[in-house]
Amino acid sequence: MRRAGSVQRLRLGVIGLGRAFMLMMPALKGDPRVELAGAADPRALARDQFERDFHAPAFEDPLEMCARNDLDAIYVASPHPHHEEHVLMAAAQGKHVMVEKPMGISAASCTRMIEACERAAVLLMVGHSHSFDQPILRCLQWIRSGRYGAVRLLSGWNYTDFMFRPRRADEFDVQAGGGVVFNQAAHHVDVARLLCGGKVERVDAFVGNWHPSRVSHGAYSALLRFEGGACANLTYSGYAHFNSDTWMDGIGELGRRVDPGKHHQTIEQLKSGLQQTQEEQLKQQRSYGAAPRSGTEQSPVAGHQHFGPLIVSCDKADLRPTALGIHVDSDEGYHFEPLALSTLERQEVLDEFLAALWGGRPLLHSGHWGRATLAVCESIARSAQTQQGVRPEHQMAVPAA
Ligand SMILES: NC(=O)c1ccc[n+]([C@@H]2O[C@H](COP(=O)([O-])OP(=O)(O)OC[C@H]3O[C@@H](n4cnc5c(N)ncnc54)[C@H](O)[C@@H]3O)[C@@H](O)[C@H]2O)c1
């Protein structure tokens, strides 16, 4: 860790300069507590861009970067089939780790990451996920305070164009962590676990896979029963028809105003008969090194990031966290609690990591927490396949404040 003037700085290396890195970049670049001090990526274009942007070295081989002694921590943002290899590599070099969601592609793999970080006595945090969003954390605060009584039922929906964004073929391969159950339920389940107590006792689910050419998990509907009696129902469709951001004041997942017709444009583009290679080129064009940020992300921030409409039904109120604040329909009537925006997008992720690293505060989004979420995602897939209820392993309660 370096001190610049009176500011303590975390020297961070990044593995994987893709979309996730681009979404974390405003926080990583703008937070004076962080110095982006190295990167690793197989793409030369991305490495060159990183060296120009951050005046720090970029490597083809992640091990060469992890072995440097001028880094304190590694942000693992490579595709999730590589998370285990990269987390183990960072831990073996004594570096603290922040790994993107989903933590891995199996609970067993997550266990190996947890054990490696425990052995090396380094921190392991899983994030970003949308359970870091301010409106969700505010709901958690209220739930913990007992203000509206116990949580009984949580309902969440998200209708997106996930399946029709430009993709590599391997992103549809469910065995390699492709499709919406691994990629999107990881957010949904994380939010539901945080607000419903954390320990899922039973999962009953349906998973949809109905497009003839984009074959993968494209939709799900899952019922999660929690220890203590709460129940969550989560529904997601990535088939680019309805856009549920219209139910979120027209503000999208990344906190920007969205065009309600965007999904139709997305689907039209791919219906026009792109070959796989052309589609991969289109994806490359949106990557770090090829494009600064996509059009939507260059537009001004209009609200908090979110993962779709949500109603949290408690004993004394229904809470509806949105991009602008929280609607409260309670025994006392209705009110809206606006929530001011943070100065940097996704800064909450760094706040939690640094509070644990420098302040000794327990992590909310620890490796154990990430594994419990992944185990529920695996149970969604298994329940859909067997058409039976599944009891997920590795569950843990929400850590105390
Ligand atoms: N939290 C979020 O909102 C969010 C958003 C997007 C992605 N993600 C997660 O981030 C991870 C990466 O996804 P993405 O969308 O950025 O993927 P991506 O394909 O856009 O980028 C991945 C990057 O990793 C690089 N890479 C590939 N193999 C590598 C290796 N062996 N070593 C080092 N780098 C390697 C690629 O060249 C690319 O630059 C996934 O786990 C994904 O689920 C999270």
The ligand as a Gaussian input file, in Angstrom:
#p B3LYP/6-31G(d) Opt

LIG

0 1
 N      -20.803000      -6.892000     -12.162000
 C      -21.206000      -6.647000     -13.392000
 O      -22.078000      -5.798000     -13.629000
 C      -20.561000      -7.383000     -14.517000
 C      -20.752000      -6.930000     -15.836000
 C      -20.133000      -7.631000     -16.858000
 C      -19.387000      -8.765000     -16.579000
 N      -19.256000      -9.179000     -15.291000
 C      -18.442000     -10.363000     -14.969000
 O      -17.093000     -10.062000     -15.255000
 C      -16.428000     -11.187000     -15.815000
 C      -15.895000     -10.804000     -17.194000
 O      -16.995000     -10.555000     -18.051000
 P      -16.926000      -9.472000     -19.217000
 O      -18.328000      -9.220000     -19.641000
 O      -16.073000      -8.328000     -18.802000
 O      -16.216000     -10.325000     -20.337000
 P      -15.485000      -9.763000     -21.618000
 O      -15.462000     -10.891000     -22.557000
 O      -16.062000      -8.449000     -22.012000
 O      -14.020000      -9.447000     -21.086000
 C      -13.178000     -10.406000     -20.560000
 C      -11.754000      -9.885000     -20.686000
 O      -10.903000     -10.867000     -20.112000
 C       -9.868000     -11.142000     -21.047000
 N       -9.424000     -12.512000     -20.855000
 C       -9.879000     -13.635000     -21.416000
 N       -9.176000     -14.691000     -20.989000
 C       -8.247000     -14.222000     -20.138000
 C       -7.207000     -14.813000     -19.388000
 N       -6.998000     -16.130000     -19.416000
 N       -6.431000     -14.016000     -18.633000
 C       -6.649000     -12.692000     -18.574000
 N       -7.623000     -12.056000     -19.263000
 C       -8.407000     -12.820000     -20.034000
 C      -10.466000     -10.893000     -22.415000
 O       -9.482000     -10.602000     -23.395000
 C      -11.340000      -9.682000     -22.134000
 O      -10.640000      -8.471000     -22.266000
 C      -17.462000     -12.299000     -15.867000
 O      -17.317000     -13.121000     -14.752000
 C      -18.785000     -11.564000     -15.833000
 O      -19.824000     -12.309000     -15.256000
 C      -19.801000      -8.502000     -14.261000

